[in-house]
């Protein structure tokens, strides 16, 4: 339940529900902007938040910490009043009737102007008509106050990613609210823009505005925030003042005691092949600049990093989903072109994309058609015709390899479970017998059993010489890699081989020394 409470707030220190969380510091603040009281959130059988209790101090910046799946996004949705908790209460102070939220994904309308987006739902009027002159004047004033040289008449789709992010932030700040949620606001920003945003946040805090600030950049959190609140597996782990904590302590809070299992490190004992299958000699796109990276036969190399670090760009460029500004890559010693997915597949590189629905499958087609989409021309006879029986036979073999469960190869793909849909995407990637495989969050949204099958299939192909590049948001999945390279702001900053702990990897990803 979400409620407003009166101006006179409880003078009790922060209360932690003992059965859910024992120990940890108490804030001891007399006045709060928001009280989160024993809140739980369930989606079917999944518990996203489990009896979470803490308070947000008025006029302070609170960092909400936690790895993927910790419950941050669920809590943001509750605080943004998008949904109601399954149990417990969220109580807002009487002077916080609304919340400004900047999500990771843009909510701007691409084909409207900057001025229109900044005043959306609050367009100035002159009688019964919209006052467009006032709309543009207001936008220019807002942009100038942030020292941004953006044309207020430009359509949003023409802006850079960073400019769109700043326009969205300015729009929310201009609403005059007293509680602001910022979800990864700097993931697409660089130096000067980050400094500009942080300066604005501090000034707003000093005027009494309360913030929740989500960032995977620990250096930002330590430098900007007043408090750090850490979730792990949907439960509150700690709530600390920044002055009394360290990056090391926050990383330990996020990771817990889930350190690496030596039994899962067998792959790391293999020696890197002397002759690389896939070799990047020069690759540049946006902020991504790589001058040397190779993957040997049977080797799995993980590429780790924050959102915006360049790891997604690397995977998409090698897969032909993005076209590089500079591209000097060899496969089996030969120069290749990956300007499009077709170029990449013909060169010998396949991909399991991150979004199976948008980039991996045609849901209205049958399972067999999906699995053989990239190889239909190879299955056709010399006259260019593909016999259904030939396709079905090839699809059945692929389905057996990935242990896909379907009524037949003709079953519509939309009717499959998430795990079986992902197996179909993997089968399609393997159908062309690639020399290198790019994996982008390959087990996202699948059950534990399907995850094990997917990695078993990949391991069998590795034993036959397949080179694998893994990009994932799950730290545990990097345990399967022979090497892990860390990208920070588009450059390789560290390489892990042999014996390493999750906390070490996480620190490198965050760009801090622990």
Backbone torsions as a table, in degrees:
resi	resn	phi	psi	omega
1	UNK	NA	140.5	179.4
2	UNK	-115.0	127.0	-175.8
3	UNK	-133.9	161.9	166.6
4	UNK	-98.3	142.7	174.0
5	UNK	-120.6	167.1	-171.0
6	UNK	-72.8	176.8	-176.7
7	UNK	-69.7	-29.9	179.2
8	UNK	-88.2	110.8	-173.8
9	UNK	-102.4	164.4	-179.0
10	UNK	-59.9	139.2	176.8
11	UNK	-94.0	3.7	178.9
12	UNK	-71.0	148.9	174.8
13	UNK	-66.8	168.2	-179.0
14	UNK	-54.0	128.8	-178.3
15	UNK	-99.9	129.4	176.6
16	UNK	-111.6	128.9	178.9
17	UNK	-67.9	110.8	-170.4
18	UNK	-57.0	-42.4	-179.3
19	UNK	-64.3	-24.1	-177.1
20	UNK	-92.9	-31.1	-174.7
21	UNK	-154.0	122.5	-179.6
22	UNK	-113.1	137.0	178.4
23	UNK	82.7	-169.1	-178.5
24	UNK	91.7	155.8	-177.0
25	UNK	-72.9	154.9	173.8
26	UNK	-111.2	140.6	-174.3
27	UNK	-71.7	-37.1	178.1
28	UNK	65.4	32.2	-179.0
29	UNK	-94.4	145.5	-176.0
30	UNK	-85.4	-19.4	-175.1
31	UNK	-136.6	132.6	-178.0
32	UNK	-122.9	152.4	173.2
33	UNK	-88.3	-36.4	-178.4
34	UNK	-140.5	137.9	174.6
35	UNK	-116.0	122.8	178.1
36	UNK	-107.3	111.8	-167.9
37	UNK	-118.0	103.0	172.5
38	UNK	54.1	46.2	-174.2
39	UNK	-85.5	130.7	173.3
40	UNK	-126.8	149.7	178.2
41	UNK	-140.2	123.8	180.0
42	UNK	-120.6	141.9	172.4
43	UNK	-120.5	96.5	-173.6
44	UNK	65.2	-125.4	-179.8
45	UNK	-86.5	-4.2	-177.1
46	UNK	-92.8	128.1	176.3
47	UNK	-98.0	108.3	-178.7
48	UNK	-84.2	-34.4	175.8
49	UNK	-133.2	137.3	-174.4
50	UNK	-126.5	103.0	178.8
51	UNK	37.8	65.1	-179.4
52	UNK	-90.5	129.8	-179.6
53	UNK	-135.2	120.8	170.1
54	UNK	-167.3	168.3	-178.8
55	UNK	-122.1	154.0	178.2
56	UNK	-108.5	121.6	-177.9
57	UNK	-71.4	138.9	-179.6
58	UNK	-65.7	135.0	175.8
59	UNK	69.0	32.4	178.9
60	UNK	-131.3	162.0	178.0
61	UNK	-105.2	118.7	-177.3
62	UNK	-110.3	121.3	175.0
63	UNK	-85.6	127.7	175.3
64	UNK	-99.1	111.3	-172.4
65	UNK	-105.0	156.8	175.6
66	UNK	150.5	151.6	178.4
67	UNK	-77.4	174.6	176.5
68	UNK	-58.0	134.0	-178.9
69	UNK	87.6	1.7	-178.9
70	UNK	-74.6	-21.4	-179.2
71	UNK	114.9	5.5	-177.0
72	UNK	-61.6	-50.0	-176.6
73	UNK	-63.8	-37.3	177.7
74	UNK	-62.7	-45.2	-179.8
75	UNK	-65.1	-39.3	177.1
76	UNK	-60.8	-42.0	177.9
77	UNK	-60.6	-37.8	177.9
78	UNK	-69.4	-45.3	-179.3
79	UNK	-66.9	-30.4	177.6
80	UNK	-80.1	-0.7	177.7
81	UNK	65.8	27.3	176.8
82	UNK	-77.3	-33.4	178.0
83	UNK	-143.4	167.6	-179.9
84	UNK	-101.7	144.8	177.3
85	UNK	-68.5	154.0	176.3
86	UNK	-65.0	-39.5	176.5
87	UNK	-151.8	164.3	-177.2
88	UNK	89.0	179.3	-176.6
89	UNK	-132.9	146.2	168.2
90	UNK	-119.9	118.1	-175.3
91	UNK	-113.9	123.0	178.8
92	UNK	-99.3	144.8	175.0
93	UNK	-60.2	154.1	-172.8
94	UNK	-59.6	-26.5	-176.9
95	UNK	-94.6	16.5	176.1
96	UNK	-122.7	69.5	-179.9
97	UNK	-75.1	-20.0	-179.0
98	UNK	-138.7	162.4	-176.4
99	UNK	-127.1	135.0	173.7
100	UNK	-94.9	129.8	-176.4
101	UNK	-130.6	128.7	172.1
102	UNK	-111.3	108.6	-178.1
103	UNK	-85.3	167.9	178.5
104	UNK	-62.9	-37.7	-178.0
105	UNK	-98.2	134.7	-173.4
106	UNK	-61.3	140.0	174.1
107	UNK	-111.4	11.5	176.0
108	UNK	-70.2	154.6	178.2
109	UNK	-96.2	112.3	-167.8
110	UNK	-56.9	-38.2	-172.3
111	UNK	-97.4	12.0	168.5
112	UNK	-99.3	159.9	-179.2
113	UNK	-74.5	166.7	175.2
114	UNK	-58.5	-44.4	-179.2
115	UNK	-60.9	-43.3	-179.8
116	UNK	-65.1	-41.6	179.0
117	UNK	-65.4	-37.5	-179.4
118	UNK	-67.5	-26.7	-178.3
119	UNK	-112.1	16.3	-176.2
120	UNK	-54.3	130.1	-178.3
121	UNK	70.3	-0.6	178.2
122	UNK	-135.9	37.6	-176.6
123	UNK	-68.4	130.8	178.3
124	UNK	-60.8	144.2	-178.2
125	UNK	-123.9	149.9	171.5
126	UNK	-121.3	95.4	-172.9
127	UNK	69.2	-124.1	-179.6
128	UNK	-91.5	-1.4	-174.4
129	UNK	-109.2	151.7	174.1
130	UNK	-73.4	132.3	179.5
131	UNK	-90.1	92.4	-176.0
132	UNK	-68.8	-31.6	177.8
133	UNK	-64.2	-44.2	178.1
134	UNK	-66.1	-35.5	178.8
135	UNK	-61.8	-46.7	-179.6
136	UNK	-68.5	-37.5	179.9
137	UNK	-64.9	-42.8	178.4
138	UNK	-61.6	-43.5	179.7
139	UNK	-62.7	-42.5	-179.2
140	UNK	-63.4	-38.8	178.9
141	UNK	-63.7	-43.8	179.7
142	UNK	-64.0	-45.4	-179.0
143	UNK	-64.3	-40.5	179.4
144	UNK	-65.9	-34.7	-179.4
145	UNK	-66.2	-20.9	176.7
146	UNK	-101.4	5.2	-178.7
147	UNK	56.9	42.9	-179.6
148	UNK	-107.6	125.3	179.9
149	UNK	-92.4	68.0	178.9
150	UNK	-116.6	134.0	179.8
151	UNK	-72.2	119.8	-178.3
152	UNK	-65.7	-17.9	-179.7
153	UNK	-91.9	-6.7	-178.4
154	UNK	-70.4	142.1	174.0
155	UNK	-73.4	143.1	-172.1
156	UNK	-59.5	-35.0	-177.0
157	UNK	-62.9	-18.3	-179.0
158	UNK	-86.0	-7.5	-178.0
159	UNK	-81.1	159.8	172.6
160	UNK	-73.2	165.9	179.5
161	UNK	-58.7	-43.4	-179.3
162	UNK	-64.8	-40.8	179.7
163	UNK	-64.8	-40.4	177.0
164	UNK	-60.7	-43.3	-179.4
165	UNK	-60.6	-44.2	-178.7
166	UNK	-67.6	-39.3	177.9
167	UNK	-61.5	-41.3	179.6
168	UNK	-65.6	-41.5	178.5
169	UNK	-63.8	-44.1	179.3
170	UNK	-60.4	-41.9	-179.7
171	UNK	-58.8	-44.4	-178.7
172	UNK	-70.3	-39.3	178.0
173	UNK	-63.8	-33.2	-175.2
174	UNK	-73.5	-8.8	-177.9
175	UNK	-76.1	-12.6	177.2
176	UNK	74.6	23.1	179.7
177	UNK	-80.4	167.7	-177.1
178	UNK	-112.1	3.5	177.1
179	UNK	-139.4	122.3	-174.3
180	UNK	-126.0	131.4	175.2
181	UNK	-107.4	121.2	179.6
182	UNK	-117.6	110.5	-177.5
183	UNK	-101.8	104.8	-178.8
184	UNK	52.4	53.2	-174.6
185	UNK	-69.1	-20.4	-176.7
186	UNK	-105.0	8.5	-175.3
187	UNK	-63.0	-23.6	-179.4
188	UNK	-116.7	14.0	-179.1
189	UNK	-110.0	159.5	176.4
190	UNK	-124.9	177.8	-172.0
191	UNK	-21.2	-74.2	-172.8
192	UNK	-63.9	-39.5	-179.6
193	UNK	-67.8	-38.0	177.6
194	UNK	-64.6	-44.8	179.3
195	UNK	-61.8	-40.0	179.5
196	UNK	-63.5	-44.4	179.9
197	UNK	-64.5	-45.8	-178.6
198	UNK	-62.3	-37.8	177.5
199	UNK	-62.3	-42.4	178.7
200	UNK	-64.9	-40.1	179.9
201	UNK	-63.4	-43.6	179.5
202	UNK	-62.4	-42.7	-179.8
203	UNK	-64.7	-39.1	178.2
204	UNK	-67.1	-40.9	176.9
205	UNK	-59.2	-44.8	-177.9
206	UNK	-65.7	-19.4	176.8
207	UNK	-90.9	2.0	174.7
208	UNK	107.2	3.0	179.9
209	UNK	-80.4	138.4	179.7
210	UNK	-98.9	138.5	-176.9
211	UNK	-125.0	144.5	157.0
212	UNK	-112.2	125.9	-173.6
213	UNK	-123.1	113.9	179.0
214	UNK	-102.6	123.2	178.8
215	UNK	-152.2	142.5	174.0
216	UNK	-90.7	0.7	178.4
217	UNK	-90.9	99.6	-177.0
218	UNK	-61.0	-34.3	179.4
219	UNK	-60.6	-38.8	176.9
220	UNK	-63.5	-45.6	-178.2
221	UNK	-59.7	-46.9	-177.7
222	UNK	-64.9	-32.5	-174.9
223	UNK	-86.7	-29.9	-171.3
224	UNK	-104.1	-38.6	-165.2
225	UNK	-88.5	160.7	176.9
226	UNK	-97.1	-34.5	-178.3
227	UNK	-133.7	152.5	174.4
228	UNK	-123.6	119.9	179.4
229	UNK	-112.7	122.7	-172.4
230	UNK	-114.8	129.1	174.2
231	UNK	-109.7	147.3	172.7
232	UNK	-145.7	124.5	-179.3
233	UNK	54.2	39.2	175.1
234	UNK	81.0	3.4	-177.7
235	UNK	-119.7	150.2	176.3
236	UNK	-73.0	125.8	179.5
237	UNK	-100.6	-44.6	-178.0
238	UNK	-158.5	156.9	171.3
239	UNK	-139.0	112.2	-172.4
240	UNK	-127.7	152.9	165.8
241	UNK	-77.0	146.1	-179.8
242	UNK	-61.1	-33.8	-178.6
243	UNK	-62.7	-25.5	-175.4
244	UNK	-105.2	12.8	-178.9
245	UNK	-128.9	176.1	179.8
246	UNK	-138.7	161.7	174.7
247	UNK	-56.5	-38.0	179.2
248	UNK	-59.5	-46.6	-178.9
249	UNK	-64.0	-40.5	-179.1
250	UNK	-67.2	-39.6	178.0
251	UNK	-63.9	-42.4	177.8
252	UNK	-62.7	-38.2	177.5
253	UNK	-62.3	-40.6	-177.5
254	UNK	-73.1	-40.6	-175.3
255	UNK	-85.8	-34.9	-175.9
256	UNK	72.6	-148.6	-178.4
257	UNK	-99.1	19.0	-177.9
258	UNK	-83.8	72.8	-179.1
259	UNK	-85.4	171.8	-172.8
260	UNK	-64.1	142.8	178.7
261	UNK	-95.9	115.6	-177.7
262	UNK	-56.2	-28.9	-179.0
263	UNK	-66.1	-21.9	-179.1
264	UNK	-95.0	9.7	-176.6
265	UNK	-101.7	14.4	-175.8
266	UNK	-61.0	-37.1	-178.7
267	UNK	-60.4	-30.8	-175.2
268	UNK	-71.2	-17.3	-178.5
269	UNK	-78.2	-14.5	178.4
270	UNK	-69.7	145.1	177.9
271	UNK	-82.4	141.4	176.3
272	UNK	-64.7	137.1	-179.3
273	UNK	-62.1	141.8	-179.0
274	UNK	-70.1	-32.6	178.7
275	UNK	-105.4	109.9	-177.1
276	UNK	-68.6	143.8	172.9
277	UNK	-77.4	-50.3	-179.9
278	UNK	-115.4	127.2	-178.5
279	UNK	-134.9	122.9	175.2
280	UNK	-97.5	117.1	177.7
281	UNK	-98.4	-29.8	175.2
282	UNK	-162.6	126.0	178.0
283	UNK	-146.1	125.5	-179.0
284	UNK	-140.5	132.1	175.6
285	UNK	-159.6	122.9	-176.9
286	UNK	53.7	-120.6	-178.0
287	UNK	-90.1	-1.6	-177.4
288	UNK	-83.8	124.0	177.6
289	UNK	-138.6	108.7	179.7
290	UNK	-123.1	130.0	-178.8
291	UNK	-111.4	-13.3	-179.7
292	UNK	-161.8	116.9	174.7
293	UNK	-161.3	130.2	-178.9
294	UNK	-135.7	157.0	178.2
295	UNK	-133.1	126.0	-177.7
296	UNK	-88.7	173.0	178.4
297	UNK	-62.5	129.6	179.4
298	UNK	74.6	5.2	-176.7
299	UNK	-97.4	144.8	171.7
300	UNK	-114.9	119.6	178.8
301	UNK	-111.4	122.8	177.6
302	UNK	-87.9	142.3	174.6
303	UNK	-119.5	109.3	-174.3
304	UNK	-109.6	156.9	177.9
305	UNK	166.6	169.3	176.9
306	UNK	-75.2	169.0	169.6
307	UNK	-59.6	129.1	-178.9
308	UNK	88.8	0.1	-179.8
309	UNK	-74.4	-20.6	-177.7
310	UNK	111.9	-4.9	-177.3
311	UNK	-65.0	-39.5	178.5
312	UNK	-67.9	-40.4	178.5
313	UNK	-60.5	-41.4	179.6
314	UNK	-60.5	-49.8	-178.9
315	UNK	-62.8	-43.3	-177.7
316	UNK	-68.7	-34.0	179.6
317	UNK	-70.4	-44.2	177.9
318	UNK	-64.8	-26.2	-178.4
319	UNK	-89.3	-6.3	-178.7
320	UNK	84.8	6.7	178.7
321	UNK	-78.8	-24.0	175.2
322	UNK	-129.5	146.7	179.4
323	UNK	-100.7	124.3	-176.3
324	UNK	-76.1	154.1	173.4
325	UNK	-75.6	-39.1	173.4
326	UNK	-131.2	134.7	-173.8
327	UNK	-147.8	105.7	174.6
328	UNK	-127.3	93.8	-174.3
329	UNK	-131.2	139.8	176.5
330	UNK	-119.3	149.2	174.2
331	UNK	-128.2	122.4	-175.5
332	UNK	54.6	36.3	176.4
333	UNK	83.7	-1.7	-178.4
334	UNK	-110.8	139.4	176.0
335	UNK	-62.7	138.7	-179.8
336	UNK	-128.6	164.4	175.1
337	UNK	-120.8	132.4	178.5
338	UNK	-126.4	43.7	-177.3
339	UNK	-67.4	-26.4	178.4
340	UNK	-138.8	163.8	175.8
341	UNK	-57.1	-35.6	179.3
342	UNK	-65.0	-42.5	176.8
343	UNK	-58.3	-45.2	-177.7
344	UNK	-62.3	-44.8	-179.0
345	UNK	-64.6	-42.7	179.8
346	UNK	-65.5	-30.3	178.6
347	UNK	-75.2	-24.7	179.6
348	UNK	118.2	18.1	178.9
349	UNK	-116.9	124.9	174.7
350	UNK	-113.6	165.3	-173.9
351	UNK	-140.7	139.4	164.3
352	UNK	-102.9	101.7	-174.3
353	UNK	-72.0	165.7	-176.5
354	UNK	-70.4	-39.8	-176.2
355	UNK	-105.3	97.9	-175.1
356	UNK	-65.8	-30.1	-177.9
357	UNK	-75.7	-37.5	-176.1
358	UNK	-88.8	-34.7	-171.8
359	UNK	-120.8	-9.9	-172.0
360	UNK	-110.7	-26.6	-171.7
361	UNK	-138.2	153.9	164.9
362	UNK	-107.3	99.0	-167.7
363	UNK	-62.1	-26.2	-177.9
364	UNK	-80.6	-11.4	177.8
365	UNK	-87.6	162.8	177.2
366	UNK	-71.0	164.3	-179.2
367	UNK	-59.7	-45.7	-178.3
368	UNK	-61.8	-42.0	179.0
369	UNK	-62.8	-41.3	179.7
370	UNK	-63.8	-43.2	-175.9
371	UNK	-69.5	-22.4	-177.3
372	UNK	-110.8	11.8	-177.9
373	UNK	-56.9	-43.8	-174.5
374	UNK	-80.2	-10.3	-175.3
375	UNK	-123.1	11.8	-177.3
376	UNK	-58.1	-37.7	-178.5
377	UNK	-67.1	-28.7	178.7
378	UNK	-76.2	-27.6	-178.8
379	UNK	-84.7	-14.8	-178.3
380	UNK	-70.3	155.5	177.5
381	UNK	-78.1	-178.7	-173.4
382	UNK	-67.6	-12.3	177.0
383	UNK	-94.8	0.7	177.6
384	UNK	89.9	8.2	-179.5
385	UNK	-99.2	139.7	178.7
386	UNK	-108.0	114.6	178.8
387	UNK	-76.0	131.7	179.5
388	UNK	-53.0	-36.2	-179.3
389	UNK	-65.2	-37.6	178.8
390	UNK	-64.8	-45.4	178.8
391	UNK	-63.3	-44.2	-177.6
392	UNK	-63.8	-38.2	179.6
393	UNK	-65.4	-45.3	178.7
394	UNK	-63.0	-41.3	-179.5
395	UNK	-65.7	-38.3	-179.8
396	UNK	-64.5	-39.2	177.8
397	UNK	-64.7	-41.7	177.8
398	UNK	-64.7	-41.9	179.8
399	UNK	-61.3	-39.5	177.7
400	UNK	-64.4	-40.9	-177.2
401	UNK	-63.1	-41.3	-176.3
402	UNK	-95.8	5.7	178.5
403	UNK	56.5	43.2	180.0
404	UNK	-77.5	132.2	-179.1
405	UNK	-104.2	114.2	177.9
406	UNK	-150.0	157.7	-179.6
407	UNK	-65.0	-32.1	175.6
408	UNK	-169.1	172.0	178.1
409	UNK	-70.1	-8.6	179.6
410	UNK	-93.3	-7.1	-179.0
411	UNK	-60.2	137.9	178.5
412	UNK	-63.4	130.9	-173.1
413	UNK	-62.9	-29.7	-178.3
414	UNK	-60.9	-26.3	-177.5
415	UNK	-84.1	-2.2	179.7
416	UNK	-80.6	157.9	172.6
417	UNK	-68.6	165.9	179.3
418	UNK	-59.3	-41.0	179.8
419	UNK	-63.7	-41.9	-179.9
420	UNK	-73.3	-31.8	173.1
421	UNK	-62.1	-42.4	179.8
422	UNK	-66.6	-35.8	175.9
423	UNK	-63.3	-37.2	178.1
424	UNK	-64.8	-39.2	177.2
425	UNK	-63.5	-43.8	178.3
426	UNK	-63.1	-42.5	179.6
427	UNK	-60.4	-41.9	178.7
428	UNK	-63.0	-39.8	179.7
429	UNK	-65.7	-34.2	-177.2
430	UNK	-86.4	-14.0	-174.5
431	UNK	-60.6	-30.1	-177.1
432	UNK	-87.2	6.1	-177.1
433	UNK	50.0	61.2	-175.2
434	UNK	-70.2	159.3	173.3
435	UNK	-86.8	-28.2	179.5
436	UNK	-135.7	143.2	-178.2
437	UNK	-126.5	128.5	177.3
438	UNK	-102.4	121.9	-179.2
439	UNK	-110.8	123.1	178.6
440	UNK	-117.0	106.1	-176.1
441	UNK	44.3	59.5	-169.3
442	UNK	-68.0	-15.5	-178.5
443	UNK	-118.7	22.0	-178.4
444	UNK	-67.3	129.9	176.0
445	UNK	70.1	25.3	177.9
446	UNK	-119.6	159.9	-178.4
447	UNK	-76.6	167.7	-176.3
448	UNK	-61.0	-40.7	-179.2
449	UNK	-63.5	-45.0	179.1
450	UNK	-65.2	-36.5	178.3
451	UNK	-60.5	-44.6	-179.8
452	UNK	-63.5	-41.4	179.7
453	UNK	-63.4	-45.0	-178.5
454	UNK	-57.7	-46.1	-178.8
455	UNK	-73.6	-28.7	175.1
456	UNK	-66.0	-42.0	178.7
457	UNK	-63.0	-44.1	179.5
458	UNK	-63.7	-40.8	179.6
459	UNK	-61.7	-39.3	178.1
460	UNK	-63.6	-41.5	178.1
461	UNK	-67.4	-34.7	176.4
462	UNK	-61.7	-39.5	-179.8
463	UNK	-63.6	-18.9	177.2
464	UNK	-94.6	3.4	175.4
465	UNK	108.8	2.8	-179.9
466	UNK	-66.5	131.3	173.8
467	UNK	-92.9	134.2	-172.9
468	UNK	-126.0	134.9	171.6
469	UNK	-113.7	122.2	-177.0
470	UNK	-111.5	123.6	172.1
471	UNK	-119.3	118.9	-176.5
472	UNK	-148.1	158.9	175.7
473	UNK	-97.2	0.3	-178.5
474	UNK	-101.5	113.6	-177.8
475	UNK	-57.2	-37.9	-176.2
476	UNK	-60.4	-30.7	-176.5
477	UNK	-70.0	-24.0	177.6
478	UNK	-70.5	-13.4	176.5
479	UNK	-61.2	-23.7	-176.4
480	UNK	-82.5	-6.2	-172.5
481	UNK	-88.3	151.2	172.2
482	UNK	-76.0	-36.9	176.3
483	UNK	-140.9	153.0	172.6
484	UNK	-129.9	123.1	173.7
485	UNK	-103.1	142.6	-177.6
486	UNK	-108.4	127.3	174.7
487	UNK	-99.9	132.5	174.7
488	UNK	-135.5	119.2	-178.3
489	UNK	52.8	42.6	171.3
490	UNK	86.4	0.4	-177.7
491	UNK	-127.8	148.9	176.1
492	UNK	-74.1	120.4	-177.0
493	UNK	-109.8	-19.4	-178.1
494	UNK	-159.8	148.6	175.7
495	UNK	-126.3	130.6	179.8
496	UNK	-108.1	129.9	172.4
497	UNK	-135.4	160.0	175.3
498	UNK	65.0	-127.6	-171.5
499	UNK	-91.9	111.7	173.8
500	UNK	-142.4	157.9	-179.7
501	UNK	-107.0	155.4	-180.0
502	UNK	-58.4	-37.2	-179.3
503	UNK	-64.5	-34.0	177.4
504	UNK	-67.0	-44.1	179.2
505	UNK	-64.1	-44.4	-179.4
506	UNK	-62.0	-40.3	178.4
507	UNK	-62.0	-42.4	178.3
508	UNK	-65.3	-39.8	178.0
509	UNK	-61.8	-40.3	-179.5
510	UNK	-74.7	-14.5	179.9
511	UNK	79.4	26.9	178.9
512	UNK	-123.5	154.3	175.8
513	UNK	-97.3	130.5	-179.8
514	UNK	-118.4	NA	NA
